[in-house]
Amino acid sequence: MSDDARDVVVANNLVMTFPGMTPKSPEIKAIDGLSLRIKAGKMTAFVGPDGAGKTTFQRLVTGLYLPTSGSLTVLGIDVTRNPQAVQNQISYMPQRFGLYEDLSIQENLDLYADLHGVPQEERQKRFQRLLAITDLASFTNRPAGKLSGGMKQKLGLACTLVRSPELLLLDEPSVGVDPLSRRDLWEIIGQLVKEEQLSVIVNTAYMDEAEQCSHVFILHQGKILDQGSPADLKSKADGLTWVVRKPPAMKTRVLQAKLLEQRQYITDAVPYGDWVRFICCQQKDIDKLRPSLDQYELHSRQPELEDAFMLLLHAAQGYDDQEITDFKQITMPTQQGSATDQDKPVIVVRDLVRRFGNFTAVDKTSFAVERGEIFGLLGPNGAGKTTTFRMLCGLLPASSGFLEVAGMNLRTARAQARAKIGYVSQKFALYGTLTVEENLTFFGGAYGLSGAHLKSRIKMMQEQFSLSGSARSEELPNGFKQRLSIAAALLHAPEIVFLDEPTSGLDPLARRMFWYTIGKLADQGVTMVITTHFMEEAEYCDRIVIQDAGKILALGTPDEVRRQAGMGENADMNRAFIAIVENARHATHSAKEGSSS
């Protein structure tokens, strides 16, 4: 058997270019001379920052794009010459899979079986298997629009697999779903690979998902930075990975910031409970760091795939040391209350309830958020956290209970409260055709700013976040788009900023810079309330709350939540989250069974 017969994909000097966003803009080279082979019967991962070329490569493999130059063979077929022959043998689940929300689960399966020409005699057996492994068999009559995010992703996968393909392509299948649903989704994929010897190519933003694959390609700017098994890639960080404990009186993010300011020795630093994990640029750098770390508890640690990823990305992408200097200078005048108010919670929630008809989305929730705190709202899809978030922002009235934000009762002074808060949405919500300065002018006016005061605030925001006022917003890199969103939210000097999935779509270096910025703002008294499905980001929060079925299951610092889950301080936050949710659901189920017996 030839090498090509064992390869599901063979690319040689593959190039894919797109026109610039404007007639004067240079063309964009999304794939730049890519050459690779992907083995059959294996699970292969592609990781890399946003814009690295992962989605473009998958679309080339499916025949949805035709390459500018180079060759691409899929399942032994030249995809350029015969894309339909390839499409007849593969299944593809894009990031936004097209479910028909008015149709039931069963009707969606039937529709996709019709589209793929699945014979009637094969359907029932295939449907039964897919419904069983996705745990959707009890909900076949439920409309897709009424499913949680995790259930929608499972249904999308089932619809993708209504026929048994030679090759399955998944483009970030678990983005936007909670850790519990993400774990279930990957168990389904693993089962299919094992039982059907399925070949899978998956794009993912999660390094723990990539670790489950046989081979990993790291892409950057359309080229392969490196490739190999997860173990081979992790070995590149041998001897470079360390962990240091913060003193009791210090916040973890303060120690993280101190480490990040030593960029000549440190590639990356992230909080982890009471610890900060960091990566040295070279093995000898730890000796240069030791004098400044003598006062702290310091240990070496085993490298992880993300450590290797960050080392490689940092080397390829470089780092502007001026950015750290810029962000150290951030000063945000805020609409602080009187001195007597400084020690009072800036958000107070008591017995908060929100009902939609007979459904209770939030059920007697109570908590308080301190000034200058980074507070995380976490929970499975459908847990009620988005509803809670919208009530806190004043976008949705509560059914009952007490809710005070920035000293304002949201039942009687919702408009006044909104004047004291800023909001950053999950997706870039500014006007792409406007320049940076035009966007800031528009949103400043919406917040009631005008004249010389508005101009001075715009100038300050542009300087603080290193934004060019003349740049068109749609042409900014994702990291700078997020900076612009934050700048717009801070124009009117709010006391509280609400951030909904704030790092979705950001590359890892931009994500680190974003959280560094958030920490600096919180240190100056700006309160941050954040929703996220990235459990690693829970580590940046001073406290987190975990909700499910509208009720609070856990509240405290990341380490306190780990202990509540019955785990030690070094436990993975994903595992702690899953344990807390599953234990609560088991207790609820047992209580219901006991009351009915």
C-alpha positions in Angstrom: 0.0 0.0 0.0 1.4 3.4 -0.9 1.8 6.2 1.6 -1.1 8.1 -0.1 -3.4 5.2 0.5 -2.9 5.5 4.2 -3.4 9.3 4.2 -6.9 10.8 4.1 -5.5 14.3 3.2 -2.3 15.2 1.3 -1.5 18.9 0.7 1.6 20.1 -1.2 2.5 23.8 -1.3 -1.1 24.8 -0.8 -1.9 28.5 -1.1 -5.2 30.3 -0.6 -5.6 34.0 -1.0 -8.6 36.3 -0.6 -9.1 39.9 -1.8 -8.4 42.7 0.7 -11.4 44.2 2.6 -11.3 47.3 0.4 -10.1 47.8 -3.2 -6.9 49.5 -1.9 -6.2 46.8 0.8 -3.6 44.1 0.0 -4.8 40.6 -0.6 -4.9 38.2 2.4 -2.9 35.0 2.2 -4.9 32.7 4.5 -3.0 29.6 3.6 0.7 30.1 2.7 2.5 27.2 1.1 1.1 24.5 3.4 2.4 20.9 2.9 1.2 18.1 5.2 -0.2 14.5 5.4 -3.1 13.4 7.7 -3.3 9.7 8.6 -6.5 7.6 8.2 -8.3 6.2 11.2 -6.9 8.9 13.6 -8.1 12.0 15.3 -6.0 15.0 14.1 -6.2 18.5 15.7 -5.4 21.9 14.3 -4.8 24.7 16.8 -3.7 28.2 16.4 -4.7 31.8 17.0 -7.7 33.3 15.3 -6.9 34.0 11.6 -4.2 31.3 11.5 -6.0 29.5 8.6 -7.7 26.6 10.4 -11.2 27.2 9.0 -9.9 28.0 5.6 -8.0 24.7 5.5 -11.1 22.7 6.4 -13.1 24.5 3.7 -10.5 23.6 1.2 -10.6 20.0 2.3 -14.4 20.0 1.8 -14.2 21.5 -1.6 -16.1 24.7 -0.5 -13.0 26.7 -1.5 -10.7 26.0 -4.4 -7.0 26.7 -3.7 -5.2 29.6 -5.4 -2.3 27.2 -6.1 -0.7 24.0 -4.9 -2.4 20.5 -4.8 -4.8 18.9 -2.3 -5.9 15.3 -2.3 -8.7 14.1 -0.1 -9.5 10.4 0.2 -7.3 9.8 -2.9 -9.3 12.3 -4.9 -8.0 15.6 -6.3 -10.5 18.0 -4.6 -9.8 20.8 -7.1 -10.9 18.7 -10.0 -13.8 16.8 -8.4 -15.1 18.4 -5.2 -18.4 16.7 -5.4 -16.8 13.2 -5.2 -15.1 14.3 -2.0 -18.3 15.8 -0.6 -20.1 12.6 -1.2 -17.7 10.8 1.2 -17.2 13.3 4.0 -19.2 15.0 6.7 -18.5 18.6 7.8 -19.7 20.4 10.9 -18.9 24.2 10.7 -18.8 26.5 13.6 -22.4 27.7 13.0 -24.1 24.5 12.1 -27.5 25.1 10.4 -30.2 23.6 12.6 -33.8 24.4 11.7 -35.0 25.8 15.0 -38.7 25.4 14.2 -38.3 21.7 13.5 -38.0 19.0 16.1 -34.9 16.9 16.7 -36.4 14.1 14.7 -37.4 16.4 11.9 -33.9 17.8 11.7 -32.5 14.3 11.4 -35.0 13.4 8.7 -34.2 16.5 6.8 -30.4 16.0 6.8 -30.9 12.3 5.9 -33.0 13.5 2.9 -30.3 16.0 1.9 -27.6 13.3 2.0 -29.8 10.7 0.3 -29.6 8.2 3.2 -31.7 5.1 2.2 -34.8 4.5 4.3 -33.7 1.0 5.4 -30.5 2.5 6.9 -32.1 5.4 8.7 -33.8 3.9 11.7 -30.8 2.0 12.9 -28.5 5.0 12.3 -30.9 7.4 14.1 -31.3 5.1 17.1 -27.5 4.9 17.5 -27.0 8.6 17.1 -29.8 9.5 19.5 -28.5 7.0 22.1 -24.9 8.2 22.1 -26.0 11.9 22.1 -28.5 11.2 24.9 -31.3 12.9 22.9 -33.6 9.9 22.5 -36.0 11.3 25.1 -36.4 14.7 23.4 -37.0 13.8 19.7 -40.2 15.9 19.6 -38.6 19.0 21.1 -38.0 21.9 18.7 -34.3 22.6 18.1 -34.8 26.2 19.1 -35.8 25.1 22.6 -32.6 23.1 23.2 -29.7 24.3 25.4 -26.4 25.2 23.6 -24.9 21.9 24.5 -27.9 19.9 23.2 -27.8 21.9 20.0 -24.2 21.0 19.4 -25.0 17.3 20.0 -27.9 17.5 17.6 -25.6 19.3 15.0 -23.1 16.4 15.4 -25.9 13.8 15.0 -27.2 15.6 11.8 -23.6 15.7 10.4 -23.3 11.9 11.0 -26.7 10.8 9.6 -24.6 9.0 7.0 -21.4 7.1 7.9 -18.6 9.2 6.4 -15.0 8.3 5.4 -13.8 11.6 7.0 -15.4 13.9 9.6 -14.4 17.5 9.8 -15.3 19.5 13.0 -14.6 23.3 13.2 -14.5 24.2 16.9 -17.4 22.0 17.8 -17.4 22.9 21.5 -17.1 26.7 21.3 -19.9 28.3 23.4 -20.8 25.2 25.4 -20.1 24.6 29.1 -17.5 22.1 30.4 -20.1 19.4 31.1 -21.5 19.5 27.5 -18.0 19.8 26.1 -16.9 16.6 27.9 -20.0 14.8 26.7 -19.4 15.9 23.1 -15.8 14.6 23.2 -16.9 11.3 24.6 -19.3 10.9 21.7 -16.5 11.7 19.2 -14.1 9.4 20.9 -16.6 6.5 20.8 -17.2 7.0 17.1 -13.5 7.0 16.3 -13.0 3.8 18.3 -16.1 1.9 17.0 -16.2 3.1 13.4 -12.5 3.7 12.8 -13.5 7.2 11.8 -10.9 9.7 10.6 -11.5 13.0 12.2 -10.0 16.5 11.6 -10.9 18.9 14.4 -10.1 22.6 14.9 -10.1 23.6 18.5 -9.3 26.5 20.9 -8.9 24.1 23.8 -5.6 22.5 24.4 -7.1 19.7 26.5 -9.2 18.7 23.5 -6.1 18.7 21.3 -4.4 16.4 23.8 -7.0 13.7 23.0 -5.8 13.6 19.4 -3.1 11.5 17.9 -1.4 14.3 16.0 -1.5 18.1 16.4 -0.7 20.8 13.8 0.0 24.3 15.2 -0.9 26.9 12.6 0.1 30.5 12.5 -0.5 32.9 9.5 -1.3 30.0 7.2 1.9 28.1 7.9 2.7 25.2 10.2 4.7 26.3 13.2 5.2 22.8 14.4 3.5 19.4 14.5 3.6 16.1 16.3 2.0 14.0 19.0 0.9 15.9 22.1 3.7 14.2 24.0 6.3 15.3 21.4 5.1 18.9 21.5 5.0 19.1 25.3 8.6 18.0 25.5 9.6 21.3 23.9 8.7 23.0 27.2 10.8 20.6 29.3 12.6 22.5 32.1 10.9 25.8 31.3 7.7 25.5 33.4 7.3 26.7 36.9 4.7 27.6 39.5 5.0 30.3 42.3 2.6 30.9 45.2 1.4 34.3 46.1 1.6 35.7 49.7 -1.7 35.6 51.6 -2.2 39.4 51.4 -1.5 39.6 47.7 -4.0 39.0 44.9 -2.9 36.4 42.3 -3.2 38.9 39.4 -0.8 41.3 41.1 1.9 38.5 41.2 1.0 37.6 37.6 1.5 41.2 36.6 4.9 41.4 38.3 6.0 38.3 36.4 4.7 39.5 33.1 6.8 42.7 33.5 9.9 40.6 33.2 9.3 39.7 29.6 13.0 39.2 28.8 12.9 36.0 31.0 9.2 35.0 31.0 7.1 33.9 28.0 3.8 33.6 29.7 2.2 33.7 33.2 -1.4 32.7 34.2 -3.1 32.6 37.6 -4.1 29.2 39.1 -5.9 29.6 42.4 -3.2 30.9 44.9 -0.5 30.1 42.4 0.8 31.6 39.1 2.1 29.2 36.5 4.8 30.7 34.2 7.1 29.7 31.4 10.7 30.8 31.1 12.0 31.7 27.7 15.2 29.6 28.3 16.3 27.2 31.0 19.0 29.5 32.3 16.4 32.3 32.9 15.1 30.7 36.1 18.5 31.4 37.7 18.2 35.1 36.7 14.7 35.2 38.2 15.4 33.5 41.5 16.7 36.6 43.4 13.3 38.4 42.7 11.4 35.3 43.7 13.2 34.4 46.9 10.3 35.6 49.0 7.9 33.2 47.3 7.3 29.5 47.3 8.6 28.2 43.9 8.4 24.8 42.2 9.0 23.3 38.8 6.0 21.6 37.2 5.3 19.3 34.3 4.8 21.0 31.0 1.4 21.0 29.3 0.5 21.3 25.7 -0.6 24.9 26.2 3.0 25.7 27.4 4.5 24.4 24.2 1.8 26.2 22.2 2.6 29.6 23.9 6.3 29.1 23.5 6.0 28.5 19.8 3.4 31.2 19.2 5.4 33.7 21.2 8.5 33.0 19.1 6.6 33.3 15.9 4.4 36.3 16.8 6.8 38.2 19.0 5.8 40.5 21.7 5.6 44.3 21.9 7.2 45.1 25.3 5.8 48.6 24.9 2.3 47.1 25.4 3.1 46.2 29.1 4.4 49.7 29.6 1.3 51.2 28.0 -1.1 49.2 30.2 0.9 50.0 33.4 -0.1 53.6 32.8 -3.9 53.0 32.5 -5.8 55.4 34.7 -9.6 55.3 34.7 -11.4 58.2 36.5 -14.6 56.5 37.7 -18.0 57.8 38.9 -17.2 56.8 42.5 -19.7 57.4 45.2 -18.9 59.2 48.5 -16.1 58.1 50.8 -18.7 56.4 53.0 -19.9 54.3 50.0 -16.4 52.9 49.2 -16.7 49.9 51.5 -20.3 49.0 50.5 -20.9 46.3 47.9 -21.4 47.8 44.4 -23.9 45.1 43.5 -26.4 43.6 45.9 -28.7 40.7 44.9 -31.3 39.2 47.3 -33.8 36.5 46.5 -33.8 37.4 42.8 -36.4 35.5 40.7 -37.1 35.6 37.0 -39.9 33.6 35.5 -40.9 33.2 31.8 -44.4 31.9 32.0 -44.4 28.7 34.1 -40.6 28.4 33.7 -38.3 29.8 36.5 -35.0 30.7 35.0 -33.5 32.3 38.1 -34.7 31.0 41.5 -34.1 33.1 44.6 -30.5 34.0 43.8 -28.5 36.0 46.4 -25.0 37.4 46.3 -23.0 40.7 46.6 -20.1 42.0 44.5 -17.5 44.3 46.1 -16.0 47.4 44.5 -13.0 46.6 42.3 -13.8 42.9 42.3 -13.6 40.6 39.2 -16.7 38.5 39.6 -17.4 35.5 37.4 -20.8 34.1 36.5 -20.4 30.5 35.5 -22.8 27.7 34.7 -23.9 25.0 32.2 -25.9 26.1 29.1 -29.5 26.9 30.3 -28.4 27.4 33.9 -29.8 30.9 34.2 -26.5 32.8 34.2 -27.4 34.8 31.0 -30.7 35.8 32.5 -29.0 36.8 35.7 -26.4 38.8 33.7 -29.1 40.6 31.7 -31.0 41.5 34.9 -27.8 42.9 36.4 -27.2 45.1 33.3 -30.8 46.4 33.6 -31.7 44.8 30.2 -34.4 42.5 31.8 -36.7 43.2 34.8 -36.8 40.8 37.7 -40.0 39.0 38.5 -39.3 39.5 42.2 -36.5 40.1 44.7 -34.1 42.9 45.4 -31.4 44.1 42.9 -29.2 47.1 43.5 -26.4 48.1 41.1 -24.1 51.1 41.7 -26.4 52.2 44.6 -29.5 52.2 42.4 -32.5 50.0 42.9 -33.1 48.5 39.4 -36.9 48.3 40.1 -37.2 52.1 40.4 -34.1 53.6 38.8 -33.0 51.3 36.0 -32.1 54.1 33.6 -30.0 55.9 36.2 -28.2 52.6 37.0 -27.4 51.9 33.3 -25.6 55.3 33.2 -23.1 53.9 35.7 -22.3 50.7 33.9 -20.4 49.7 30.7 -21.2 46.6 28.6 -18.9 44.5 26.3 -20.8 41.9 24.3 -19.6 38.5 23.2 -19.5 39.4 19.6 -18.0 42.6 18.2 -21.0 45.0 18.4 -19.5 48.2 17.2 -19.9 49.6 13.6 -17.4 48.0 11.3 -17.7 50.6 8.5 -16.9 53.5 11.0 -13.4 54.4 12.1 -12.2 53.9 15.7 -12.8 57.6 16.4 -16.2 57.6 14.8 -17.3 54.6 16.9 -16.1 56.3 20.1 -17.8 59.5 19.2 -21.1 57.7 18.5 -21.1 55.7 21.7 -19.9 58.6 23.8 -22.9 60.5 22.6 -25.1 57.6 23.5 -23.7 57.8 27.0 -24.6 61.5 27.2 -21.0 62.9 26.6 -20.5 65.9 24.4 -18.2 68.8 23.5 -14.7 69.1 24.9 -15.3 66.5 27.6 -16.2 63.9 25.0 -13.1 64.8 22.9 -10.8 64.5 25.9 -12.3 61.1 26.8 -11.9 59.8 23.3 -8.3 61.0 23.2 -7.6 59.3 26.5 -9.1 56.0 25.4 -7.2 56.0 22.1 -3.9 56.6 24.0 -4.7 54.2 26.8 -5.5 51.3 24.4 -3.0 52.2 21.6 -5.8 52.7 19.1 -5.5 54.6 15.8 -8.5 56.9 15.5 -8.5 56.7 11.6 -8.4 52.9 11.5 -11.6 51.3 10.1 -13.1 49.1 12.9 -13.7 46.0 10.6 -10.1 45.9 9.6 -8.7 45.7 13.1 -7.2 42.4 14.4 -9.6 40.7 16.9 -7.4 41.7 19.8 -7.7 45.4 18.9 -11.4 45.0 18.2 -11.8 43.9 21.8 -9.7 46.8 23.0 -12.1 49.2 21.1 -15.1 47.5 22.7 -13.6 48.0 26.1 -12.7 51.6 25.3 -16.2 52.3 24.2 -17.6 50.7 27.4 -15.2 52.9 29.5 -15.8 56.2 27.8 -18.3 57.5 30.4 -16.1 56.3 33.4 -18.5 53.6 34.6 -18.3 52.1 38.1 -19.1 48.6 36.7 -18.3 46.9 33.4 -20.2 43.8 32.3 -18.3 41.5 29.9 -20.2 38.6 28.1 -17.8 35.9 26.9 -15.1 38.6 26.5 -12.3 36.6 25.0 -14.3 34.5 22.4 -12.3 34.5 19.2 -9.1 36.1 20.6 -5.8 34.5 20.1 -3.9 33.4 23.2 -1.5 36.4 23.3 -4.3 38.9 22.9 -6.3 36.9 25.6 -3.5 37.3 28.1 -3.2 41.0 27.3 -6.9 41.4 27.7 -6.9 39.9 31.2 -3.9 41.9 32.2 -5.9 45.0 31.2 -8.9 43.9 33.2 -6.8 43.3 36.3 -5.3 46.8 36.0 -8.8 48.4 35.8 -10.0 46.3 38.7 -7.0 47.5 40.8 -8.3 51.1 40.3 -11.8 50.3 41.6 -13.6 49.4 38.4 -15.8 46.4 39.1 -15.9 43.6 36.5 -18.7 41.1 36.1 -17.9 38.4 33.5 -19.5 35.4 32.0 -17.3 32.7 30.5 -17.2 29.0 29.4 -13.4 29.0 29.6 -12.7 27.6 33.1 -9.1 28.8 32.9 -10.6 32.3 32.9 -12.3 31.6 36.2 -8.8 31.7 37.7 -8.6 35.4 36.9 -11.7 36.1 39.0 -11.5 37.2 42.6 -14.7 35.2 43.2 -17.0 33.1 41.0 -20.5 31.8 41.3 -21.7 28.6 39.7 -25.4 28.3 38.8 -27.5 25.5 37.5 -31.3 25.3 37.1 -31.5 28.9 38.2 -30.0 28.2 41.7 -26.5 29.0 43.1 -24.5 25.9 43.7 -21.1 27.4 44.7 -19.8 30.9 45.6 -16.3 31.9 46.5 -12.7 32.2 45.3 -11.5 29.7 42.8 -9.7 27.7 45.6 -12.8 27.8 47.8 -14.9 26.4 44.9 -12.3 23.7 44.3 -12.6 22.7 48.0 -16.4 22.7 47.8 -16.0 20.2 45.0 -13.9 18.1 47.3 -10.7 18.7 45.4 -7.3 20.1 46.3 -5.8 23.4 45.3 -4.1 22.0 42.2 -7.3 20.5 40.8 -8.4 21.5 37.3 -11.2 24.0 37.4 -13.1 22.1 34.6 -13.2 19.0 36.9 -14.3 21.1 39.9 -17.1 22.7 37.8 -18.3 19.3 36.5 -18.2 17.8 40.0 -20.3 20.6 41.6 -22.9 20.5 38.8 -23.2 16.7 38.7 -23.4 16.4 42.5 -26.2 18.9 42.7 -28.1 17.3 39.9 -27.7 13.9 41.5 -28.9 15.2 44.8 -32.0 16.8 43.1 -32.8 13.6 41.3 -32.5 11.6 44.5 -34.7 14.0 46.3 -37.4 13.8 43.6 -37.2 10.0 43.6 -37.5 9.9 47.4 -40.6 12.3 47.4 -42.3 10.2 44.8 -41.8 6.8 46.5 
